[in-house]
Amino acid sequence: MCDPIAIGDSSPILVRTYAKATSMQSVIEIRASQADGMLMATGWAGDGAVQDQIDATVKDAIKRARSKLPSGPGLERCEECDSPIPEARRKAMPGVRLCVPCQEAHDGQAGSGGYNRRGSKDSQLR
């Protein structure tokens, strides 16, 4: 920005405009130095809010999945078909109650449950 007096133009409007601009520039520089090291405004959400939401969703899903796992002492024989449950499976899955074939059948019947957070494109257009 050129000083109007330095270039020989001393019209009152130009001088006032220059003074106001210089004052505003000083305020901006002061505010910028005060904001140095502070978080910048990002609207309603803070920095990293999206990632925080993703992390919370994943943690909730893990907690929900772990709560559905069997606990306590496992069985040596399947509670549905009475076939023996191998020791390796009992060690890998504490609290196991079903043999592998019965567990696979059980998992196939359970379905995915929950809800689709993303939704389908058709549901977003309605």
C-alpha positions as CSV (number, residue, x, y, z in Angstrom):
1,M,0.0,0.0,0.0
2,C,1.4,3.4,-1.0
3,D,1.3,6.4,1.3
4,P,-0.8,9.0,-0.5
5,I,1.2,11.9,1.0
6,A,4.5,10.3,-0.1
7,I,3.3,10.3,-3.7
8,G,2.0,13.8,-3.5
9,D,-1.8,13.1,-3.4
10,S,-3.2,14.6,-0.2
11,S,-7.0,14.4,-1.0
12,P,-8.9,14.1,2.4
13,I,-10.7,10.9,1.3
14,L,-7.6,9.2,0.2
15,V,-5.7,10.2,3.4
16,R,-8.6,8.9,5.6
17,T,-8.9,5.7,3.6
18,Y,-5.1,5.1,3.9
19,A,-5.2,5.8,7.7
20,K,-8.2,3.4,8.2
21,A,-6.4,0.7,6.1
22,T,-3.2,1.2,8.1
23,S,-5.2,0.9,11.3
24,M,-7.0,-2.2,10.2
25,Q,-3.7,-3.8,9.1
26,S,-2.3,-3.1,12.6
27,V,-5.3,-4.7,14.2
28,I,-5.0,-7.8,11.9
29,E,-1.3,-8.1,12.7
30,I,-2.0,-7.9,16.5
31,R,-4.8,-10.4,16.3
32,A,-2.6,-12.7,14.2
33,S,0.2,-12.6,16.8
34,Q,-2.3,-13.2,19.6
35,A,-3.7,-16.2,17.7
36,D,-0.3,-17.7,17.1
37,G,-0.3,-21.1,18.7
38,M,-4.1,-21.1,19.3
39,L,-6.6,-23.3,17.5
40,M,-8.1,-21.6,14.5
41,A,-11.9,-21.5,14.1
42,T,-13.4,-24.4,12.1
43,G,-17.1,-23.7,12.4
44,W,-19.1,-25.9,14.7
45,A,-16.6,-28.8,14.9
46,G,-13.2,-28.7,16.3
47,D,-10.1,-29.9,14.6
48,G,-10.1,-33.7,14.3
49,A,-13.8,-34.0,15.2
50,V,-14.5,-36.3,12.2
51,Q,-11.6,-38.6,13.1
52,D,-12.8,-38.6,16.8
53,Q,-16.3,-39.7,15.6
54,I,-14.8,-42.5,13.5
55,D,-12.7,-43.7,16.4
56,A,-15.6,-43.6,18.8
57,T,-17.7,-45.6,16.3
58,V,-15.0,-48.2,15.9
59,K,-14.6,-48.5,19.7
60,D,-18.3,-48.9,20.2
61,A,-18.4,-51.7,17.5
62,I,-15.5,-53.5,19.1
63,K,-17.1,-53.2,22.6
64,R,-20.4,-54.5,21.2
65,A,-18.7,-57.4,19.4
66,R,-16.7,-58.4,22.5
67,S,-19.9,-58.3,24.6
68,K,-21.4,-60.9,22.4
69,L,-18.5,-63.3,22.8
70,P,-19.0,-66.2,25.1
71,S,-17.4,-66.0,28.5
72,G,-16.9,-68.2,31.5
73,P,-15.9,-71.9,31.3
74,G,-16.2,-73.5,27.9
75,L,-17.7,-76.8,27.1
76,E,-15.9,-80.0,26.0
77,R,-18.9,-81.0,23.9
78,C,-21.0,-78.9,21.6
79,E,-24.3,-77.9,23.3
80,E,-26.2,-78.4,20.0
81,C,-24.9,-81.6,18.4
82,D,-22.9,-83.1,21.3
83,S,-19.8,-83.6,19.2
84,P,-16.4,-83.0,20.9
85,I,-14.9,-79.5,20.8
86,P,-11.2,-79.7,20.0
87,E,-8.9,-78.5,22.8
88,A,-7.2,-76.0,20.4
89,R,-10.6,-74.3,19.8
90,R,-11.3,-74.2,23.5
91,K,-7.9,-72.5,24.2
92,A,-8.4,-70.0,21.3
93,M,-12.0,-69.2,22.3
94,P,-12.5,-69.2,26.1
95,G,-16.1,-69.9,26.9
96,V,-16.8,-71.7,23.6
97,R,-20.1,-73.6,23.6
98,L,-20.4,-74.7,20.0
99,C,-18.3,-76.8,17.6
100,V,-17.1,-75.1,14.4
101,P,-19.9,-76.4,12.1
102,C,-22.6,-75.5,14.6
103,Q,-21.0,-72.1,15.1
104,E,-20.9,-71.4,11.4
105,A,-24.6,-72.3,11.1
106,H,-25.4,-70.1,14.0
107,D,-23.4,-67.2,12.6
108,G,-25.1,-67.5,9.2
109,Q,-28.6,-67.2,10.9
110,A,-27.6,-64.2,13.0
111,G,-27.5,-61.7,10.2
112,S,-25.5,-58.5,10.3
113,G,-27.9,-56.5,12.6
114,G,-27.3,-52.9,13.4
115,Y,-27.9,-50.3,10.8
116,N,-26.1,-48.9,7.8
117,R,-24.5,-45.6,8.8
118,R,-23.8,-44.6,5.2
119,G,-27.2,-45.4,3.9
120,S,-27.9,-46.1,0.3
121,K,-27.8,-43.5,-2.4
122,D,-31.6,-44.0,-2.9
123,S,-32.4,-43.3,0.7
124,Q,-30.4,-40.1,0.6
125,L,-32.4,-38.9,-2.5
126,R,-35.8,-39.3,-0.9
